[in-house]
Amino acid sequence: MNDTPPKSSLRQNLFYIVLLVFSVALALAAILLPDLSPAFSATPSVGEVASQDYRAPRSLTYTSEVLTEERRAEAERSVLPIYTSPNTAVARQQLERLQAALAYITSVRADQLATPNQKLNDLAALEDIRLSRKTAGAILGLTDSRWEAIQQETFQVLGKVMGSAIRPENLDDARSRIPVLVSLSLPEEQADVVAELVQAFVAPNSEYSESLTQQARQAARQSVEPVSRTFALGQTVTLRGQVLDTADIEALQQLKLIQLGPRWQDQISVVALVLLLAFLLAVYLYRSKEAFARDPRSLALIALLFLVFLVSARLVIPTRTVIPYLFPLAAYSLTVAALFGGSFAMVSSIPLAILSAYGLPYSLELTLYYTLGSLLAVLALGQARRIISFFIAGAWFTFAGALVILVYRLPATTTDLLGLATLIGAAAINGLASASIALVLQYLLAQFLGMTTPLHLMDLTRSDHPLLQIILRDAPGTYQHGLQVANLSEQAAERVGADPLLIRVGALYHDAGKTLNPSFFIENQVPGFPNPHQDIDPVKSAKIIISHVTDGLNLTRKYGLPRSVQNFVTEHHGTMIARFQYVKAVEAAGGDESKVDKELFRYPGPKPQSRETAILMLADGCEARVRAERPKDEEDLRRIIRGVIDDRLTRGQLDQADLTLRDLEKIEGSFFTTMRSIYHPRVKYPADLEIRSVEEPATTPLPNRSLAREAETAGELTTGTSQSTS
C-alpha cells in the first residue's frame, strides 16, 4: 500500500505554510516599519510642534537627566572666575619704579645749567611715564617743599591702589578711582599731578586661576541634587501646538509615549508577540471543523482582511487623539462573522486588537476598546439574517466602547466633559461605520467566494423573488411541495446542528427545473386528466423526469443563486434510478434487465456532499412517500420514514455526507414529529355532512390509493415496496 500523501494535499499544505509566513511577515512590517523608517516615523523631536495632546498613560516618577543637567549648568555658570590674591611683589616693583621716576624728575628740576625747554625735553624722555607738557610744566614750577609733598602723596596713593586686587580687565577701573584717593589738602592742580603720576604705575597684581575656577564650578555642580519629575495618570505632558523642548521629549520617552529610535529588545518583543498570536490562530484553524478552515481561498481572504485592517490601523492611529476611537476595526470582526461564523470572528479579533494598539499611547485602553467592542458586536450580530442586525451590532460596539472610555477617562483628573463627549461620539461613529463597512464587505466578498451569507439567504426566501414567482405561477404544486420539504428539512437541521436557513432556501428551489415541464410531475397534475407518462417511451419519460435536475441548475444559475443553493438542485436525487420508468422498460424487454441500459434512468448526481443536501434528500423522499401512501396511524408513519432513510443509506447515497447514525435517528424523530402534525387522522363526518366547507383548504388530500397511483404514473414512486425518489 502506498502511504505517500497525494500531490494535491502536499500543494495545499505548502500553500498554508506560505500564507502563514507571508501573513506573519506583513504583520511584523506593519508594526516595525513606523519605527525603522524615518519616512513613516511620526516621532517628534526637539524644536518641533506637538501634533497632539500627550497625557500620561500611567503614574510615574523618574529622575530627569535633562532638568538635573540644567540645574547643574546653572550652578556652574553662577560661579564667577577666581583670581589669585594681590601679589605684593608687583606692588613693591611698581613703587620702586615710581621712586626711580621721581628721582629722575628731581634731578631734572635741580639741573641749573639746563634751560626750561631742555628740562621739558628731559622729562618727556622718561620711559615708564608719559607726562603731558602741562603736567611737566607744573612739576618744574613747583617749589621744593611742594614737590616733596607731592612725592610723598604719590607714594601713599600708589600704595593704597596696589594694596587691593587689580585684575587685568579691571585696570581702567582702578586708575579711575585714583583721583578720589588723593589728599584733599593739595590744591587741585597739584592733585592732578599726583593722579597722573600714580596712574602711570598702576599695574594688575591678581591673575585668573583656571584650576581654582574649575574646582569651584565642579563643587557647585556636585552640590545640586538630582531633579525628580512626577506625572499622575492622565496628567497632560504637553499640549498640541506646543514647541517641544528637551525636557518634553525626555518625559514622553519615559512615559513610553514616543520612541526616539528602534531598539533590538523592542523588535524582538514584537516578533515574539506576532509569532505567538499567529500560532494561536493557526492552532485554532487546524483544530476547527469548519469548512472554511480547509478552503485555501477562504483562508487567503481572511488573511488579506486581517492584514488590510492591521496595516491601515498602524498607519492611521499613531500620533492621533480622536482617530483611534474612530477607526472601524470592528468591521473586520463583523465581516468575518457574517461570512465564516462568530466563533472565528471573536478569536481572530483579539490578535487584531492587540497588534493594532501595541506600543501606542493608551495601548491597554485601546486594546480593550477594540476587543470588548468587537466581541459584543459579534455576539449581537448573531446569524446576520437582517440588515438591521449589523446596525444593532454597531450600537452594541458603541455601548461597549463608551463604557471602556468612561472606565479609563473618568478617574483621570485632567479629563474634561467636552473631551469625554468627543470620545464617546467617536465610539458612536465607529459603531455606525463598522456596521456599514461590514455590510458592504460581506456582500462583495461573498460574491467573490461564491458563498452564501445569511442575509443573502433571507433575501432568497422572499416570495417576490423572480424564480420563486415562476415556480409559484407555473408549478404551484411544486411550490407547495417545496414548502413542505422546507419545513421538514429546517426542523431536522436544527436537531443535528446543520444550517437550517441554508437548507430551507435549498428546499424552496430544489425542484425549480420542474417549471419547464410542470404537467409531467404529479404534484402539478389535475385529477381526472390523463397522465402524459402513460403513452410515452420509458426512456423518454425518464429523460423528462431526470431533466428537471439539469433544468433547475440552469435556472438557478440564470437567476444568480449561489453555488451552495445550486448544490441542492444537483444532489437531492443523488445518483439514484428513476425506478418507475426503469421497471416499465424492463417489463417492455420481457423482464430481461440485461437488455435495459440502467444508466439511462440514473440521475446525474453527485451524491449529497453535505449534511444539508443529505437532509433535503431524505425530507424530499419522505414527504413524497407520506403524501402518496397516507399512513393510517403513527406506527405506519414511522415505518414509512424509516424505510426511506434506510433505503438511501443502503443505496450508498449518504456515504459522502457528514451524517452519523445518531444524526439519522434525530432526523427520523424530527420528520415523525413534523409529519404527525401535518398528516394527522381526520375526523369522519356523518354522510349527511359530507359537504366540503368553503373554508377547507383546496389542497385536501385525495384518497391514498388514487394519490399513490398518480405518483407512480409520474415516475416519482418506485413499484411495489420501493421508495420515493423525489
C-alpha atoms as one frame of an Amber mdcrd trajectory, in Angstrom:
protein
   0.000   0.000   0.000   1.349   3.419  -0.941   1.418   5.756   2.068   2.656
   8.752   0.061   0.257  11.697   0.509  -1.393  12.924  -2.680   0.160  15.827
  -4.545  -2.928  17.964  -4.050  -2.580  17.582  -0.279   1.099  18.497  -0.416
   0.346  21.568  -2.508  -2.396  22.588  -0.099  -0.112  22.223   2.920   2.579
  24.204   1.132   0.033  26.923   0.420  -0.905  27.084   4.115   2.748  27.421
   5.114   3.423  30.153   2.549   0.261  32.004   3.582   1.260  31.826   7.253
   4.810  33.061   6.600   3.578  35.853   4.331   0.982  36.984   6.869   3.487
  36.984   9.732   5.980  38.969   7.646   3.435  41.632   6.733   2.176  41.861
  10.313   5.742  42.412  11.525   6.310  45.031   8.849   3.109  46.836   9.830
   4.297  47.186  13.426   8.050  47.656  12.926   8.081  49.813   9.804   6.995
  53.046  11.544   9.933  52.611  13.953  12.540  51.623  11.380  11.704  54.022
   8.542  12.033  57.797   9.026   9.637  58.287   6.157   6.860  56.734   8.212
   8.076  57.847  11.619   5.879  60.281  13.447   8.210  60.585  16.441   8.538
  64.271  17.400  11.901  65.890  18.030  13.195  68.928  19.907  12.025  72.190
  18.370   9.058  70.628  16.580   5.447  71.448  17.316   3.469  68.711  19.077
   0.873  67.269  16.710  -1.365  66.063  19.541  -2.028  66.307  23.233   0.141
  63.904  25.215  -1.182  62.624  28.530   0.482  60.264  30.960  -0.827  56.707
  30.467   0.255  55.806  33.999   1.654  57.356  37.159   5.423  57.730  37.024
   8.262  59.359  38.970  11.669  59.437  37.354  14.988  61.259  37.699  15.140
  63.824  34.937  18.615  63.893  33.486  17.675  66.924  31.408  16.404  69.048
  34.300  19.242  67.892  36.561  21.793  68.897  33.950  20.101  72.269  33.508
  20.303  72.902  37.267  23.958  71.848  37.375  24.843  74.003  34.409  23.111
  76.940  36.028  25.044  76.346  39.248  28.288  76.152  37.291  27.558  79.373
  35.454  26.831  81.103  38.717  30.470  80.550  39.821  32.500  83.672  38.858
  36.081  83.373  37.621  38.506  83.022  40.535  41.684  85.173  40.666  44.794
  84.925  42.820  45.321  87.165  45.885  47.102  90.580  45.355  50.775  89.989
  44.604  52.851  92.215  46.948  55.903  91.746  44.771  54.152  93.546  41.969
  53.282  96.418  44.317  56.889  96.736  45.526  58.149  96.628  41.972  55.799
  99.390  40.911  56.753 101.503  43.941  60.429 101.076  43.077  59.771 102.178
  39.520  57.816 105.154  40.803  60.676 106.037  43.126  63.159 105.867  40.268
  60.968 108.062  38.088  60.543 110.654  40.853  64.282 110.678  41.492  64.880
 111.354  37.783  62.345 114.181  37.824  64.040 115.650  40.927  67.409 115.593
  39.187  65.959 117.351  36.155  64.448 120.003  38.384  67.815 120.522  40.115
  69.827 120.967  36.866  70.895 124.651  36.930  72.546 124.572  33.564  69.552
 123.382  31.571  67.061 125.729  30.058  63.312 125.276  30.722  62.854 123.773
  27.278  65.695 121.336  27.846  64.103 120.295  31.164  60.772 119.701  29.437
  62.518 117.549  26.855  64.311 115.619  29.568  61.002 114.892  31.337  59.483
 113.753  28.051  62.285 111.199  27.758  61.046 109.214  30.797  60.488 105.537
  29.853  57.839 104.468  32.396  55.644 107.531  32.171  54.440 109.892  29.525
  53.842 113.276  31.176  51.795 115.840  29.384  53.578 119.202  28.795  51.079
 120.826  31.161  51.922 118.400  33.960  55.646 118.622  33.204  55.491 122.421
  33.347  53.514 122.261  36.597  56.162 119.975  38.103  59.028 122.225  37.052
  57.224 125.236  38.534  56.758 123.706  41.952  58.809 124.741  44.932  60.992
 122.126  46.501  58.707 121.841  49.511  55.640 121.371  47.384  57.442 118.869
  45.198  58.445 116.944  48.281  54.816 116.865  49.436  53.682 115.641  46.019
  56.240 112.838  46.057  55.063 111.662  49.463  51.390 111.786  48.383  52.249
 109.890  45.212  53.874 107.060  47.211  50.912 106.897  49.569  48.251 106.800
  46.814  50.087 104.159  44.768  50.499 102.047  47.876  46.798 102.231  48.558
  45.876 101.328  44.973  48.309  98.423  44.725  47.192  97.120  48.102  43.906
  95.952  46.599  43.436  93.268  43.927  43.704  94.646  40.436  42.684  92.313
  37.613  43.709  92.986  34.036  40.135  93.608  32.997  39.674  95.974  35.982
  42.818  98.072  35.397  40.929 101.033  33.986  38.525 100.979  36.914  41.445
 101.025  39.350  43.011 104.019  37.578  39.706 105.872  37.515  39.479 105.613
  41.308  42.892 107.265  41.894  41.749 110.944  41.993  39.435 110.263  44.927
  42.357 108.786  46.875  44.470 111.936  46.643  44.521 114.055  49.796  42.144
 116.990  49.726  44.800 119.174  51.318  46.554 119.508  47.986  45.440 122.092
  45.514  43.551 120.760  42.532  46.439 121.400  40.135  48.871 119.508  42.360
  46.277 116.708  42.944  46.086 116.251  39.189  49.869 115.865  39.072  49.713
 113.185  41.760  46.921 111.336  39.957  48.793 111.404  36.638  51.979 110.124
  38.201  50.215 107.308  40.088  48.126 106.219  37.074  51.284 105.562  35.126
  52.473 102.978  37.656  49.225 101.115  38.483  49.516  97.515  37.199  47.498
  94.252  37.606  48.515  92.341  40.683  45.877  89.489  40.535  45.620  86.851
  37.745  42.792  84.457  36.648  43.214  80.950  38.104  41.823  78.238  35.773
  42.348  75.458  38.280  40.669  77.270  41.154  37.757  78.287  38.971  37.176
  74.729  37.683  37.363  73.350  41.192  34.753  75.821  42.340  32.486  75.052
  39.421  32.793  71.320  39.933  31.903  71.744  43.575  28.864  73.779  42.552
  27.703  71.028  40.146  28.109  68.348  42.774  26.110  70.317  45.272  22.990
  70.123  43.031  20.664  67.236  43.962  19.133  65.117  41.127  15.832  66.576
  39.975  12.835  64.197  40.047   9.770  64.653  37.902   6.371  63.136  38.682
   3.361  62.584  36.431  -0.033  61.371  37.571  -2.253  59.136  35.468  -3.891
  61.244  32.772  -1.796  64.351  33.516  -1.038  66.472  30.461   2.588  66.202
  29.448   2.424  68.614  26.542  -0.372  70.182  24.560  -0.937  70.137  20.843
   0.735  73.101  19.165   3.386  73.486  21.873   7.036  73.658  20.812   8.765
  70.646  22.327  11.963  71.115  24.322  14.441  68.547  25.593  12.576  68.016
  28.853   9.334  67.343  26.969  10.988  64.733  24.758  12.552  63.065  27.808
   9.175  62.911  29.561   7.499  61.413  26.504  10.234  58.808  26.315   9.996
  57.913  29.989   6.219  57.522  29.672   6.684  55.334  26.558   4.618  57.760
  24.535   7.319  58.035  21.889  10.330  56.027  20.838  13.264  58.029  19.539
  14.853  55.069  17.862  14.334  51.355  17.395  15.864  49.083  19.996  16.648
  45.451  19.354  14.839  44.498  22.555  11.642  46.096  21.297  11.974  44.443
  17.903  12.427  41.009  19.455   9.369  41.550  21.669   7.294  42.453  18.598
   8.484  39.342  16.759   7.632  37.167  19.766   4.165  38.715  20.080   3.323
  38.294  16.387   4.547  34.684  16.359   2.530  33.876  19.471  -0.686  35.319
  18.030  -0.063  33.648  14.658   0.419  30.336  16.429  -2.850  30.870  18.303
  -4.800  31.405  15.069  -3.025  28.538  13.284  -3.852  26.076  16.056  -7.468
  27.213  16.123  -7.822  26.769  12.360  -6.050  23.413  12.470  -8.471  22.091
  15.077 -11.525  23.760  13.583 -14.101  21.588  11.833 -15.498  24.498   9.870
 -15.380  24.164   6.086 -13.596  27.475   5.572 -10.622  26.224   7.634  -9.835
  23.796   4.788 -10.565  26.151   1.929  -7.446  27.941   0.603  -9.421  30.803
  -0.916 -11.293  31.469   2.305  -8.099  31.402   4.373  -6.349  33.713   1.909
  -9.275  36.131   2.103  -9.278  36.075   5.916  -5.523  36.745   5.968  -5.948
  39.597   3.487  -8.738  41.166   5.537  -6.711  40.845   8.730  -3.623  42.442
   7.193  -5.530  45.261   5.477  -7.154  46.312   8.733  -3.891  45.896  10.676
  -1.756  47.897   8.239  -4.408  50.615   7.978  -4.646  50.868  11.743  -0.867
  51.114  12.207  -0.653  53.870   9.586  -3.644  55.908  10.761  -3.881  55.502
  14.535  -0.408  56.602  15.829   0.065  60.241  16.947  -3.698  60.876  16.841
  -6.019  61.704  19.711  -9.546  61.006  18.452  -8.919  58.952  15.289  -8.013
  55.776  17.255 -11.549  55.775  18.613 -12.964  56.390  15.128 -11.047  53.659
  13.312 -13.625  50.946  12.366 -11.620  47.913  13.418 -14.820  46.072  14.365
 -15.768  45.967  10.676 -13.282  43.106  10.338 -14.966  41.096  13.090 -18.470
  41.695  11.724 -17.405  40.796   8.179 -15.732  37.563   9.255 -18.696  36.707
  11.477 -21.139  37.173   8.600 -19.002  35.084   6.216 -17.417  32.401   8.385
 -19.225  32.409  11.710 -18.967  34.195  15.017 -16.531  31.803  16.711 -13.576
  32.517  14.476 -14.513  36.189  14.273 -14.201  36.515  18.048 -10.968  34.526
  18.214  -9.261  36.470  15.428 -10.470  39.894  16.577  -8.388  39.606  19.751
  -4.972  39.371  17.978  -6.028  42.149  15.612  -6.900  44.455  18.516  -3.661
  43.643  20.367  -1.427  44.262  17.350  -3.291  47.406  16.261  -2.802  49.103
  19.641   0.602  47.628  20.558   3.170  50.189  21.693   0.826  53.154  21.242
  -0.281  55.682  23.870  -3.203  54.302  25.865  -2.446  50.875  24.363  -4.282
  48.982  27.114  -7.325  51.198  26.831  -7.384  50.899  23.016  -6.899  47.121
  23.162  -9.886  46.709  25.472 -11.847  49.265  23.430 -11.397  47.256  20.227
 -11.569  43.790  21.804 -14.635  44.172  24.019 -16.451  46.235  21.410 -15.779
  43.672  18.669 -16.735  40.690  20.827 -20.000  42.274  21.918 -20.777  43.333
  18.345 -20.229  39.792  17.023 -22.462  38.354  19.738 -25.147  40.927  18.922
 -24.872  40.204  15.186 -25.898  36.593  15.695 -26.619  34.855  12.391 -26.721
  38.178  10.498 -30.031  37.420   8.825 -31.207  41.025   8.599 -29.601  44.309
   7.632 -30.724  45.839  10.902 -28.658  43.165  12.703 -25.457  44.867  11.545
 -26.526  48.232  12.909 -27.678  46.668  16.169 -24.205  45.137  16.409 -22.721
  48.584  15.732 -24.842  50.029  18.546 -23.530  47.384  20.945 -19.987  48.242
  19.897 -20.726  51.861  20.754 -22.083  50.805  24.141 -19.007  48.711  24.972
 -16.604  51.352  23.671 -18.291  54.127  25.650 -18.029  52.097  28.848 -14.321
  51.449  28.272 -13.764  55.175  27.699 -15.616  56.030  30.895 -13.699  53.425
  32.889 -10.314  54.824  31.847 -11.058  58.535  31.430 -13.391  59.403  34.282
 -10.832  58.750  37.074  -8.293  60.998  35.346  -8.254  64.476  36.877  -7.350
  66.033  33.536 -10.447  64.712  31.760 -12.949  67.387  30.794 -16.558  66.832
  29.790 -16.003  68.089  26.262 -13.152  65.638  25.669 -15.178  62.797  27.169
 -18.168  63.628  24.969 -15.902  63.794  21.920 -14.510  60.292  22.517 -17.958
  58.805  23.173 -19.204  60.461  19.998 -16.262  58.911  18.158 -17.296  55.498
  19.503 -20.809  56.051  18.151 -19.490  56.974  14.708 -17.174  53.967  14.879
 -20.076  51.602  15.511 -22.064  53.012  12.606 -19.056  52.963  10.265 -18.101
  49.406  11.251 -21.623  48.147  10.582 -21.823  49.908   7.217 -18.406  48.718
   6.047 -19.092  45.142   7.174 -22.447  45.150   5.388 -20.787  46.095   2.100
 -17.741  43.866   2.551 -19.685  40.712   3.392 -21.797  41.149   0.267 -18.852
  41.758  -2.072 -16.631  39.063  -0.595 -19.430  36.506  -0.566 -19.868  37.084
  -4.299 -16.138  36.630  -4.824 -16.022  33.369  -2.848 -19.293  32.054  -4.159
 -20.522  31.906  -0.588 -23.982  32.445   0.738 -24.414  34.756   3.664 -27.464
  34.529   5.953 -28.516  37.947   4.704 -28.454  36.703   1.116 -30.339  33.555
   2.095 -33.026  35.605   3.815 -33.419  37.597   0.628 -33.851  34.349  -1.336
 -36.724  33.262   0.943 -38.796  36.281  -0.044 -41.835  35.214  -2.009 -41.303
  38.034  -4.504 -38.026  36.545  -5.737 -38.344  36.166  -9.542 -37.567  32.440
  -9.593 -39.942  31.682  -6.728 -42.614  33.632  -8.594 -42.044  31.438 -11.651
 -42.343  28.263  -9.557 -45.500  29.562  -7.869 -47.080  30.602 -11.173 -46.067
  27.704 -13.449 -45.844  24.838 -10.945 -47.956  25.640  -7.867 -47.924  22.012
  -6.730 -44.138  22.018  -6.830 -44.129  25.252  -4.823 -46.303  23.669  -2.120
 -44.117  20.572  -2.164 -41.065  22.794  -1.681 -42.669  24.476   1.332 -43.449
  21.131   2.938 -39.935  19.841   2.333 -38.514  23.128   3.650 -40.411  22.757
   6.924 -39.305  19.156   7.318 -35.679  19.905   6.493 -35.413  23.008   8.626
 -36.660  21.258  11.764 -34.332  18.296  11.208 -31.343  20.587  10.536 -31.791
  22.256  13.895 -31.787  18.847  15.577 -28.387  17.812  14.146 -26.678  21.224
  14.121 -26.832  21.815  10.356 -27.645  25.169   8.763 -31.460  25.468   8.910
 -31.621  28.661   6.857 -29.487  27.274   4.037 -31.489  24.059   3.911 -34.774
  25.964   3.823 -33.659  28.017   0.848 -32.339  24.903  -0.883 -35.688  23.180
  -0.364 -37.595  26.080  -1.905 -35.547  25.949  -5.100 -34.536  22.266  -5.359
 -37.301  21.422  -7.879 -37.144  24.678  -9.847 -36.463  22.681 -13.029 -39.998
  21.252 -12.946 -41.332  24.627 -14.088 -40.248  23.879 -17.665 -42.478  20.749
 -17.849 -44.807  21.064 -14.856 -47.536  18.728 -16.159 -45.139  15.791 -16.210
 -44.884  15.845 -12.400 -47.671  14.507 -10.253 -47.989  17.399  -7.823 -48.876
  19.708 -10.723 -51.319  17.346 -12.491 -55.047  17.991 -12.307 -57.025  14.962
 -11.081 -59.043  13.287 -13.828 -56.753  14.354 -16.666 -54.667  11.692 -18.452
 -51.095  11.245 -17.268 -48.626  12.151 -20.055 -46.214   9.414 -18.941 -48.686
   6.620 -19.816 -48.216   6.776 -23.570 -44.502   7.659 -23.983 -41.398   5.512
 -24.072 -39.926   4.790 -20.599 -36.538   6.138 -21.661 -38.077   9.391 -22.857
 -40.228   9.536 -19.736 -37.171   9.062 -17.539 -35.285  11.692 -19.502 -38.060
  14.224 -18.853 -38.149  13.365 -15.171 -34.369  13.461 -14.766 -34.027  16.654
 -16.804 -35.612  18.683 -14.018 -32.231  18.490 -12.272 -30.230  19.998 -15.145
 -33.053  22.414 -15.960 -33.143  23.511 -12.339 -29.373  24.021 -12.313 -29.601
  26.232 -15.398 -32.418  28.262 -13.867 -30.605  28.813 -10.582 -27.531  29.930
 -12.478 -29.608  32.231 -14.666 -31.136  33.929 -11.633 -27.811  34.221  -9.818
 -28.458  31.810  -6.973 -25.267  30.967  -5.075 -23.376  27.726  -5.537 -24.470
  26.403  -2.142 -28.120  26.591  -3.260 -27.342  25.071  -6.662 -25.921  22.052
  -4.827 -29.401  21.214  -3.538 -30.678  21.042  -7.104 -27.988  18.645  -8.296
 -27.700  16.494  -5.158 -31.247  15.991  -3.891 -31.688  12.850  -6.044 -28.042
  11.827  -5.846 -27.264   9.059  -8.340 -30.488   7.120  -7.821 -32.564   5.413
 -10.530 -35.918   6.622 -11.830 -37.322   3.301 -10.655 -40.844   3.508 -12.151
 -39.561   4.139 -15.672 -36.815   1.581 -15.297 -39.319  -1.118 -14.244 -41.543
  -0.273 -17.204 -38.547  -0.580 -19.522 -37.671  -3.979 -18.040 -41.261  -5.138
 -18.466 -41.185  -3.981 -22.077 -37.989  -6.021 -22.558 -39.742  -9.138 -21.380
 -38.345  -8.961 -17.890 -34.700  -9.231 -19.051 -32.753  -6.491 -17.196 -29.654
  -7.130 -19.322 -31.480  -5.632 -22.303 -32.041  -2.310 -20.484 -29.272   0.254
 -20.003 -29.686   1.190 -16.365 -27.613   4.360 -16.757 -30.311   5.870 -18.971
 -32.516   6.005 -15.879 -29.922   7.316 -13.413 -29.879  10.860 -12.048 -26.629
  12.693 -12.869 -25.794  13.376  -9.216 -23.500  13.821  -7.440 -24.465  12.172
  -4.194 -25.115  14.608  -1.347 -21.826  16.225  -0.348 -23.039  17.987   2.782
 -25.304  17.375   5.722 -27.768  19.925   4.406 -28.229  18.340   0.930 -28.429
  14.890   2.510 -31.197  16.017   4.872 -33.055  17.514   1.915 -32.810  14.213
   0.011 -34.357  12.373   2.964 -37.052  15.012   3.525 -37.918  15.045  -0.184
 -38.354  11.274  -0.276 -40.286  11.105   2.981 -42.667  13.884   2.028 -43.485
  12.244  -1.321 -43.977   8.780   0.204 -46.139  10.006   3.054 -48.171  12.226
   0.735 -48.742   9.264  -1.572 -49.421   6.476   0.918 -51.355   8.391   3.558
 -50.326   6.397   6.658 -53.215   5.152   8.751 -51.548   5.647  12.131 -48.357
   6.818  13.783 -46.724   3.419  13.507 -47.375   3.377   9.772 -45.968   6.908
   9.504 -42.809   5.956  11.387 -42.405   2.859   9.169 -42.523   4.951   6.001
 -39.987   7.469   7.284 -37.606   4.779   8.495 -37.973   2.935   5.208 -36.945
   5.998   3.157 -33.913   6.689   5.353 -32.823   3.026   5.292 -33.210   2.909
   1.527 -30.984   5.960   0.957 -28.455   4.612   3.433 -28.419   1.143   1.836
 -28.004   2.551  -1.652 -24.902   4.499  -0.508 -26.443   7.889  -1.183 -25.310
   9.202   2.213 -21.731   7.960   2.004 -20.252  11.381   1.286 -22.415  13.355
   3.701 -21.205  14.032   7.213 -24.110  12.328   8.975 -23.746   9.803  11.786
 -26.226   7.094  12.756 -27.146   9.220  15.756 -27.858  12.114  13.365 -30.104
   9.845  11.294 -32.033   8.881  14.434 -32.545  12.552  15.258 -33.631  13.265
  11.677 -36.133  10.385  11.770 -37.555  11.688  15.031 -37.834  15.220  13.650
 -39.581  14.038  10.467 -42.032  11.981  12.519 -42.875  14.880  14.831 -43.398
  17.333  11.961 -45.381  14.980   9.709 -47.567  13.728  12.538 -48.912  17.254
  12.923 -49.428  17.620   9.170 -50.899  14.227   8.224 -52.887  13.522  11.386
 -56.043  11.334  11.037 -59.177  13.253  10.025 -62.493  13.175  11.870 -65.005
  11.119   9.884 -68.154  13.191   9.279 -71.684  11.692   9.017 -72.923  11.058
   5.495 -75.310  13.994   5.546 -72.494  16.353   6.479 -70.069  15.272   3.770
 -70.279  18.658   2.159 -66.934  20.353   1.572 -66.653  23.547   3.582 -65.730
  26.690   1.706 -63.085  27.276   4.378 -61.441  23.871   3.863 -58.118  24.198
   2.019 -58.223  23.426  -1.663 -55.304  21.072  -1.176 -57.359  18.496   0.777
 -55.615  15.172   0.066 -57.085  12.667  -2.311 -57.664   9.079  -1.122 -54.401
   7.242  -0.593 -54.859   4.782  -3.422 -55.628   7.457  -6.005 -52.725   9.647
  -4.935 -50.313   6.698  -4.945 -51.461   5.744  -8.417 -50.848   9.260  -9.760
 -47.425   9.417  -8.112 -46.477   6.122  -9.678 -47.650   7.320 -13.081 -45.488
  10.448 -12.793 -42.432   8.331 -12.041 -41.984   9.707  -8.537 -42.543   6.405
  -6.741 -40.978   3.026  -7.203 -43.141  -0.006  -7.803 -44.185  -2.469  -5.156
 -42.400  -1.768  -1.909 -39.811   0.555  -3.445 -39.495   4.077  -2.053 -39.836
   7.573  -3.394 -37.005   9.224  -5.289 -38.457  12.733  -5.250
